[in-house]
Amino acid sequence: MKTTALHETHKALGAKMVPFAGYDMPVSYEGVNVEHETVRKSVGVFDVSHMGEFLIEGPKALELIQKVSSNDASKLTVGKAQYSCLPNETGGIVDDLIVYRVKDETYLLVVNASNIDKDWEHISKYNETIGATMRNISDDFSLLAIQGPKAVEAMQSITSVDLSSIKFYNFVVADFAGIEHVIISATGYTGSGGFEIYCKNFEVQQVWDKVMEAGADFGIKPIGLAARDTLRLEMGYCLYGNDIDDTTSPFEAGLGWITKFTKDFVNSEALAKEKEEGPKRKLVAFQIEDKGIPRKGYAILDEDGNEIGEVTSGTMSPSLTKGVGLGYVPTEYSTTDTKIQIQIRKNQVAAIIVKLPFYKE
């Protein structure tokens, strides 16, 4: 089992540790509801150092990224980031990722922890004929997500950069918490604003300590993976391995907006055809009308009790205090306000398809 550089810090804070993507990770400290509310109303900090980082460099860097990713990375200027996915050859998704343009010919790809080896192999396969310089720096870097509406105000004292000037999906390389050359990125997967901080493993303890110190007056708390999941689900953000995988297409998953046919990329011809014809199934968001918590793998039924799909993510939303979830259904059942049922153990519980996000400020 791998550990992050902050492993002992989490244990000292009383975190409940669980295996996740090959790492021993903090799932919660005080409890999911408290931590969730901290991020929605104030500021919290996550250790997400298990995520993978690849550097793609040189005159062929953009060509490689354009080939393997669905979004149009030629639109990126230095200091901008982009959400994208790696399509596979059979219509599914290898992974979702963020692409950062660090310099003219240097790109940083941030990938999911469970897919580091798979992604590396997939990109390397296409790089054989392209010849960009690739470096897997995942084991050398740490990543903290400082999230919540008070993140800017709470962190301003530990950097010389005007944090409020960094727009969403933009980043700067600057001083932070007494460390030079840290990536401060206005990204995150909570829907409550904030930053992601990339630094070297040997620097992250200092960054964590200064972040906790600077945020003390704002009620900052460490946040575990359980609240990260409820926060992202309230926004309807896909989780790889649940809502998207090697068998789900970007159009089924509602990721058509990151699939750009301004270029040729892996399986683009087949995906263009799917766009034209429309997917046969779609990822939908639903809300439980009665009592009950939907969980991954539960059956989705029509009003007559016929099985039409499966829940891919589900939880009790701390903000709405209602059961919410995502799942795939045939396209004809995917319109908003369609009544469905969720098979929760022996009960068929009424639910309704709704528009995302579940959580609206």
C-alpha positions in Angstrom: 0.0 0.0 0.0 1.4 3.4 -1.0 1.2 6.4 1.3 1.2 10.2 0.6 3.9 12.4 2.1 1.3 13.6 4.7 0.3 10.1 5.9 1.6 10.6 9.5 -0.1 14.0 9.6 -3.5 12.5 8.8 -3.0 9.8 11.4 -2.1 12.4 14.0 -5.3 14.3 13.2 -7.3 11.1 13.9 -8.3 10.4 10.3 -10.0 7.2 9.5 -7.7 5.6 6.9 -8.9 3.4 4.1 -7.3 1.7 1.0 -8.1 3.8 -2.1 -6.5 3.4 -5.6 -3.5 1.6 -4.0 -3.0 4.2 -1.4 -3.8 4.4 2.4 -6.0 7.6 2.3 -8.0 9.6 4.9 -11.7 8.9 4.2 -12.9 11.2 7.1 -11.8 13.1 10.2 -14.9 14.4 12.0 -17.5 12.9 9.8 -18.7 13.3 6.2 -21.6 15.8 7.0 -19.4 18.2 9.0 -16.7 18.1 6.5 -19.1 18.5 3.5 -20.7 21.6 5.2 -17.2 23.1 6.0 -16.4 23.1 2.2 -19.8 24.4 1.2 -19.8 27.3 3.7 -16.2 28.0 4.6 -12.9 26.3 3.6 -11.4 22.8 3.8 -8.2 21.2 2.6 -7.9 17.7 1.0 -4.8 15.7 0.5 -5.2 14.3 -3.1 -1.5 13.5 -3.6 -2.5 10.1 -4.9 -3.4 11.7 -8.3 -1.1 11.1 -11.2 1.0 13.7 -13.0 2.6 13.3 -16.4 4.8 16.0 -18.2 4.5 16.0 -22.0 7.3 18.2 -23.5 9.0 19.2 -26.6 7.9 20.3 -30.2 5.7 17.2 -30.5 3.9 17.6 -27.1 0.8 19.3 -28.5 0.5 16.8 -31.4 0.5 13.9 -28.9 -2.1 15.5 -26.6 -4.3 16.3 -29.5 -4.2 12.7 -30.7 -5.0 11.1 -27.3 -7.5 13.6 -25.8 -11.0 14.5 -26.8 -10.9 18.3 -26.1 -9.0 20.8 -28.3 -5.7 21.5 -26.5 -4.6 23.9 -29.2 -6.9 26.4 -27.5 -4.8 26.4 -24.4 -2.4 29.3 -23.8 0.2 29.2 -21.0 -1.5 29.5 -17.7 -4.7 27.9 -18.8 -6.1 24.4 -17.9 -8.7 22.2 -19.6 -10.9 19.3 -18.6 -10.7 16.5 -21.1 -10.8 12.7 -21.5 -8.8 10.0 -23.2 -11.1 8.1 -25.5 -10.2 4.4 -26.2 -10.5 2.6 -29.5 -13.9 0.9 -28.7 -16.0 4.0 -27.9 -15.3 4.1 -24.1 -13.1 6.3 -21.9 -9.6 5.4 -20.7 -9.7 8.2 -18.1 -10.8 11.8 -17.5 -8.0 14.3 -16.8 -7.0 17.9 -16.6 -4.5 19.3 -19.2 -2.3 22.3 -18.1 -0.2 24.3 -20.5 2.8 25.2 -18.3 5.1 26.6 -21.0 4.9 26.9 -24.8 6.1 23.3 -25.3 5.4 21.8 -21.8 2.0 20.3 -20.7 1.1 18.8 -17.4 -1.6 16.0 -17.5 -3.3 15.2 -14.2 -4.9 11.8 -14.1 -6.8 9.6 -11.7 -4.7 7.6 -9.2 -6.3 4.2 -10.1 -5.4 4.8 -13.8 -1.8 6.0 -13.7 -0.2 2.9 -15.2 -3.1 2.3 -17.7 -3.0 6.0 -18.9 0.8 6.0 -19.2 0.7 2.8 -21.4 -2.2 4.2 -23.5 -0.5 7.5 -24.2 2.9 5.9 -24.7 1.5 3.6 -27.4 0.5 6.6 -29.5 3.7 8.4 -28.7 5.7 5.7 -30.5 5.1 7.3 -33.8 4.9 10.9 -32.6 8.0 11.2 -30.4 7.1 13.7 -27.6 9.1 13.7 -24.4 7.1 12.0 -21.6 7.9 12.0 -17.9 5.8 10.3 -15.2 6.4 12.6 -12.1 3.5 11.1 -10.1 5.7 9.8 -7.3 7.5 13.1 -6.8 4.6 15.5 -6.5 1.9 16.2 -3.9 -1.4 17.9 -4.5 -3.6 19.7 -2.0 -7.1 20.9 -2.8 -8.1 24.0 -0.8 -11.8 24.3 -1.5 -14.7 26.5 -0.4 -16.1 30.0 -0.7 -13.6 31.4 1.8 -10.5 29.9 0.2 -9.3 33.1 -1.5 -9.6 35.2 1.6 -8.1 32.5 3.9 -5.0 31.8 1.7 -4.2 35.4 0.5 -1.8 36.0 3.4 0.6 33.2 2.3 1.2 34.2 -1.3 2.2 37.4 -3.1 -0.2 36.6 -6.0 -3.7 38.2 -6.0 -5.7 34.9 -5.7 -9.0 36.6 -6.6 -7.5 37.4 -10.0 -7.0 33.7 -11.0 -10.0 32.8 -13.0 -11.6 29.4 -13.1 -9.4 26.8 -15.0 -6.5 29.2 -15.0 -3.3 28.8 -12.9 -0.1 30.6 -12.0 3.4 29.3 -10.9 4.2 31.4 -7.9 5.3 31.5 -4.3 2.9 29.9 -1.8 3.4 29.1 1.9 7.0 30.1 1.8 7.8 27.8 -1.2 8.8 29.2 -4.6 7.4 27.8 -7.9 4.2 26.2 -6.7 1.4 25.7 -9.2 -1.7 27.5 -7.8 -4.7 26.4 -9.9 -8.3 27.6 -9.7 -9.6 24.1 -10.2 -11.2 21.5 -8.0 -14.0 19.0 -7.9 -16.4 20.4 -5.3 -18.3 23.1 -7.0 -17.5 25.5 -4.1 -14.5 27.3 -5.6 -11.0 27.3 -4.3 -7.5 26.1 -5.5 -5.4 23.1 -6.1 -1.8 23.4 -5.1 1.0 21.3 -6.7 4.3 21.1 -5.0 7.2 18.6 -4.4 6.7 15.8 -1.8 9.4 17.3 0.5 7.6 20.7 0.5 4.1 19.6 1.2 4.3 19.4 5.0 5.3 23.0 5.1 2.5 23.9 2.7 0.0 22.0 4.8 1.1 23.6 8.1 0.9 27.1 6.7 -2.4 26.5 5.0 -3.9 25.2 8.3 -2.4 28.2 10.1 -3.6 30.8 7.6 -7.1 29.2 7.5 -7.5 28.9 11.3 -9.5 32.1 11.6 -11.8 31.0 8.8 -12.6 27.6 10.4 -10.5 25.5 8.0 -10.7 21.8 8.5 -9.0 18.7 6.9 -11.4 17.0 4.6 -11.5 13.3 3.7 -12.4 11.4 0.5 -16.0 10.6 1.7 -16.9 14.3 1.6 -15.0 14.7 -1.6 -17.4 12.2 -3.1 -20.6 13.8 -1.7 -19.4 17.2 -2.9 -18.7 16.1 -6.4 -21.9 14.1 -6.7 -24.0 17.1 -5.6 -22.5 18.9 -8.7 -23.0 15.9 -10.9 -19.3 15.5 -11.7 -18.4 12.1 -13.1 -16.2 9.7 -11.0 -14.0 7.4 -13.1 -14.8 3.8 -12.3 -18.4 4.7 -11.4 -20.0 7.0 -13.9 -17.4 6.7 -16.7 -15.2 3.8 -17.6 -13.9 1.8 -20.6 -17.4 1.0 -21.7 -19.1 4.4 -21.5 -18.8 6.9 -24.3 -18.4 10.7 -23.8 -21.8 11.3 -25.4 -23.5 8.8 -23.1 -21.8 10.4 -20.1 -22.9 14.0 -21.0 -19.3 14.9 -21.9 -20.0 16.0 -25.5 -18.9 19.5 -24.4 -15.3 18.2 -24.1 -15.4 16.2 -27.3 -14.2 18.5 -30.2 -14.1 17.4 -33.8 -11.8 20.2 -34.9 -9.0 17.6 -35.0 -8.4 13.9 -35.5 -8.1 11.9 -32.3 -8.4 8.3 -31.1 -11.7 6.9 -32.3 -12.9 10.3 -33.4 -14.6 8.9 -36.5 -16.8 6.5 -34.5 -17.6 9.1 -31.9 -18.6 11.7 -34.6 -21.0 9.1 -35.9 -22.4 8.5 -32.4 -22.9 12.2 -32.0 -24.8 12.4 -35.3 -27.0 9.4 -34.5 -27.4 10.2 -30.8 -26.4 7.7 -28.0 -28.8 4.9 -27.1 -28.4 5.5 -23.4 -27.6 8.4 -21.2 -26.2 9.2 -17.8 -29.0 10.9 -15.9 -29.4 12.5 -12.5 -32.2 11.5 -10.2 -33.6 12.5 -6.8 -35.4 10.1 -4.4 -39.0 11.3 -3.8 -39.4 9.3 -0.6 -37.0 7.9 1.9 -34.0 5.9 0.9 -30.4 6.2 -0.1 -29.4 5.0 -3.6 -26.1 3.2 -4.0 -23.9 2.1 -6.8 -25.2 -1.1 -8.5 -28.9 -0.6 -7.5 -31.3 -1.2 -10.3 -33.2 1.6 -12.0 -36.8 0.7 -12.9 -39.5 2.3 -14.9 -42.9 3.2 -13.3 -44.1 -0.4 -14.0 -41.2 -2.0 -12.3 -39.2 -3.1 -15.3 -35.5 -2.8 -15.0 -34.1 -0.1 -17.3 -30.7 0.7 -15.9 -28.3 0.9 -13.0 -27.2 3.4 -10.4 -23.5 4.4 -10.9 -23.2 6.8 -8.0 -25.6 7.5 -5.1 -25.6 9.1 -1.7 -27.6 11.0 0.9 -27.0 14.6 -0.2 -25.8 16.5 2.9 -27.0 19.8 1.4 -30.4 18.7 0.2 -30.9 15.9 2.9 -32.4 13.8 0.1 -31.1 10.7 -1.7 -29.6 11.6 -5.0 -27.7 9.6 -7.7 -26.5 9.2 -11.2 -27.1 6.2 -13.5 -27.5 5.1 -17.1 -30.9 4.6 -18.7 -32.1 4.3 -22.3 -32.3 7.7 -24.0 -36.1 7.7 -24.1 -36.2 7.7 -20.3 -33.6 10.5 -20.0 -35.8 13.7 -20.0 -36.1 15.8 -17.0 -39.2 15.0 -14.8 -39.4 11.4 -16.0 -40.7 9.3 -13.1 -38.6 6.2 -12.3 -38.0 3.9 -9.3 -34.9 2.7 -7.6 -34.7 -0.8 -6.2 -33.4 -0.2 -2.7 -33.0 -3.7 -1.2 -36.6 -5.1 -1.2 -38.3 -1.8 -1.8 -39.1 0.0 -5.1 -38.6 3.7 -4.2 -40.1 6.5 -6.3 -37.6 8.9 -7.9 -37.6 11.6 -10.5 -35.0 12.6 -13.2 -33.7 16.1 -12.5 -31.3 18.6 -14.0 -27.8 19.0 -12.7 -26.4 20.3 -10.5 -28.3 18.9 -7.5 -26.7 21.6 -5.3 -27.4 25.2 -6.4 -25.9 27.9 -4.2 
